[in-house]
Every structure is written in structure tokens, then in C-alpha cells.
């Protein structure tokens, strides 16, 4: 009988770091603003094995925390200004960012960012984004790294979305715009990466 060999996959050990800030009003006894920001770090036992990944995760954690704290300062100012004439109709301003690990092995680390924002001028906005890393180099993986034909990629995604949710569910003008600008996606991603590199150094 042929022996079935199951490949051994090494899973990464990770830590989740969370910072929390809150602004409380003693005068009114209410929470004015709160911010929570979570990020993923490589566990200390694996830093020696994957030093570049450890560095990248640490730098991105610092980046996200800086952005979150800066935004919290804005929320505090807005909240205090909002209640200057009383608290009627005021709701706590909130900014949260949570993280979920979708894949973590010796090849790829994939992280899903789940963000929520209520700044008093919207009904509460939730959004998702992803960070994908080459574990060996610590470099972020973008669409151009894995997609060779962006136009075909857009068409395939479009077809899958239409099939799953129906064409009527989408703004066709936006879909056409995505088709036209698909070649610009690579440039935008590269600019985003360059901007982040500048912030880190």
C-alpha cells in the first residue's frame, strides 16, 4: 500500500496587543469618547526565526496605534465641543479597530482588520481591510504580487459578485469605473506602501 504523507505545517505563534483610551466627563457623568485599537505581534519565541516579520508587525502596530491615538484626540475635542451647550442628544463618540487572523503559517500571515467609527456626524461606519505578509521577508503582499492580469481579475470578481448577489444590487456606474481604473489600482497600492514606509522611518 502506498503511504500517505501529510506535510507538516508550522503555525505561527502570535500575540494580540490592544490599547484603550477613554474620555470621561465628571461634570455630566458620561463617557465622551472611547478608542480601542488592536494589532498582531509575533510571539517572542518566534522572533529569532522570523526577524523581518517580527519587525514589520511591530512597526505596523506602532503605526496603527499612532493613528488611533491621534484620532482619539480629535474625538475628545469634538465631544467636548458638542456638549458645551448641554448633553441632550449626545452619544459617546467611538473608534474601534479589531483584528482576526485568517492564516498564520510559515508562508503567509493574513490579518483581517475590523474597524468601526462613530464621530457624531454619521450613523456609525464599519469597514474591513486586510494585511497580508510574506513570512520569510516580512514584506506586505499586495494584489500585484499575486495577480498577473488585473483586468481579468476585476472581471472575475465582478462575475462572482453578480452571481452571488444579483446585478441589481450594485451601482453599475461604480462597476464601470472599477473596470476603467483597474490599471491604477497597482499604482495606488504602491503609493500607499511607500507612504507607510516613510512613516516608519
C-alpha positions in Angstrom: 0.0 0.0 0.0 1.1 3.5 -0.8 2.0 5.5 2.3 0.1 8.8 2.6 2.4 11.5 3.9 0.8 14.6 5.4 3.0 17.6 5.1 3.9 19.3 8.3 2.8 22.9 8.5 4.3 25.2 11.1 1.8 27.5 12.6 3.0 30.9 13.8 2.7 31.9 17.5 1.1 35.3 17.7 0.2 37.8 20.4 -2.7 40.3 20.3 -2.0 43.8 21.6 -4.8 46.2 22.5 -4.7 49.8 23.6 -7.7 51.6 25.0 -8.4 55.2 25.7 -11.4 56.9 27.2 -12.5 60.5 27.9 -14.9 60.9 30.8 -16.9 63.9 31.8 -17.1 64.3 35.6 -19.4 67.3 35.1 -22.1 65.3 33.3 -21.1 61.8 34.4 -20.9 60.4 30.9 -18.4 58.8 28.6 -17.5 61.3 25.9 -15.2 59.3 23.6 -13.5 55.9 23.6 -11.0 54.3 21.3 -9.8 50.8 21.1 -7.1 49.6 18.7 -5.8 46.0 18.4 -2.9 44.7 16.5 -1.0 41.5 16.0 2.6 40.8 17.1 4.9 37.8 16.6 5.4 35.8 19.8 8.8 36.3 21.4 9.6 32.6 20.9 9.5 33.1 17.1 11.3 36.4 16.7 14.7 34.8 16.1 13.2 32.5 13.4 11.3 35.3 11.6 13.1 38.6 12.5 11.8 40.5 9.5 8.2 39.6 10.1 8.6 40.5 13.8 9.9 43.9 12.8 7.2 44.5 10.2 4.4 43.6 12.7 5.9 45.8 15.4 6.2 48.8 13.0 2.7 48.4 11.7 1.4 48.0 15.3 3.0 51.3 16.2 1.6 52.9 13.0 -1.9 51.8 13.8 -1.6 52.9 17.4 -0.3 56.3 16.4 -3.2 56.8 14.0 -5.7 55.6 16.6 -4.4 57.9 19.4 -4.3 60.9 17.0 -7.9 60.3 16.1 -8.9 59.8 19.7 -7.6 63.4 20.4 -9.9 64.6 17.6 -12.8 62.7 19.1 -12.2 64.2 22.5 -12.1 67.7 21.1 -15.3 67.1 19.1 -17.1 65.6 22.1 -16.2 68.4 24.5 -17.3 71.0 21.9 -20.6 69.1 21.3 -21.6 69.1 25.0 -20.5 72.7 25.6 -24.2 73.7 25.4 -25.6 70.6 27.1 -25.7 66.8 26.7 -29.1 66.4 25.2 -28.9 64.1 22.1 -25.2 63.4 22.7 -23.9 59.9 22.2 -20.4 58.7 23.0 -18.0 59.1 20.1 -16.4 55.7 19.3 -13.5 54.4 17.2 -12.6 50.7 17.4 -10.2 48.5 15.4 -10.1 44.8 16.0 -8.0 42.1 14.3 -8.7 38.5 13.2 -6.0 36.1 12.0 -7.2 34.3 8.8 -3.9 32.4 8.1 -0.7 32.1 10.0 1.9 29.6 8.8 5.5 29.5 7.6 4.4 31.0 4.2 1.8 33.7 4.7 0.3 35.6 7.6 -3.1 37.1 6.8 -4.9 39.5 9.1 -8.4 41.0 8.8 -8.9 44.4 10.3 -12.5 45.2 11.5 -13.0 48.9 12.1 -15.9 50.9 13.4 -16.3 54.7 13.7 -19.0 56.9 15.1 -17.9 60.5 15.1 -21.3 62.1 15.8 -21.8 63.1 12.2 -22.5 59.6 10.8 -24.7 56.7 11.7 -21.7 54.6 12.6 -19.5 53.3 9.8 -18.0 49.8 9.8 -15.3 48.7 7.4 -12.9 45.8 6.7 -9.4 45.7 5.3 -6.6 43.1 5.2 -2.9 43.0 5.8 -1.0 40.0 4.2 2.6 39.3 4.9 5.3 37.2 3.3 6.5 35.4 6.5 10.1 34.9 5.3 10.7 38.6 4.3 8.2 40.4 6.4 7.1 42.3 3.3 3.4 43.0 2.8 1.7 41.2 -0.1 -0.4 43.3 -2.4 -2.7 42.4 -5.3 0.1 43.0 -8.0 2.2 40.4 -6.2 -0.3 37.6 -6.8 -2.5 38.9 -9.7 -0.8 39.0 -13.1 -3.8 40.3 -15.1 -5.7 43.0 -13.2 -8.3 43.5 -15.9 -9.2 39.8 -15.8 -9.2 39.8 -12.0 -11.7 42.6 -11.9 -14.0 40.8 -14.4 -13.8 37.6 -12.4 -14.6 39.4 -9.1 -17.5 41.2 -10.9 -18.9 38.0 -12.2 -18.7 36.3 -8.8 -20.5 39.2 -7.1 -23.2 39.4 -9.7 -23.7 35.7 -9.4 -23.9 35.7 -5.6 -25.9 38.9 -5.1 -27.5 39.8 -8.4 -26.5 42.6 -10.7 -29.3 44.9 -9.4 -27.6 45.0 -6.0 -24.7 47.1 -7.3 -24.2 50.6 -8.6 -23.3 49.9 -12.2 -21.6 53.3 -12.5 -19.1 52.3 -9.8 -18.6 48.9 -11.5 -17.8 50.6 -14.8 -15.4 52.9 -13.0 -13.6 50.0 -11.5 -13.2 48.4 -14.9 -11.7 51.6 -16.3 -9.4 52.3 -13.4 -8.3 48.8 -12.7 -4.8 49.5 -14.0 -4.5 52.3 -11.5 -5.0 50.0 -8.6 -1.4 48.9 -8.7 -0.1 52.5 -8.6 -2.4 53.4 -5.6 -1.2 50.3 -3.7 2.5 51.1 -4.3 1.9 54.8 -3.2 0.2 53.5 0.0 3.1 51.2 0.7 5.7 54.0 0.1 3.8 56.4 2.4 3.7 53.8 5.2 7.4 53.1 4.7 8.1 56.9 5.1 6.1 57.0 8.4 8.0 54.1 9.8 11.4 55.7 9.2 
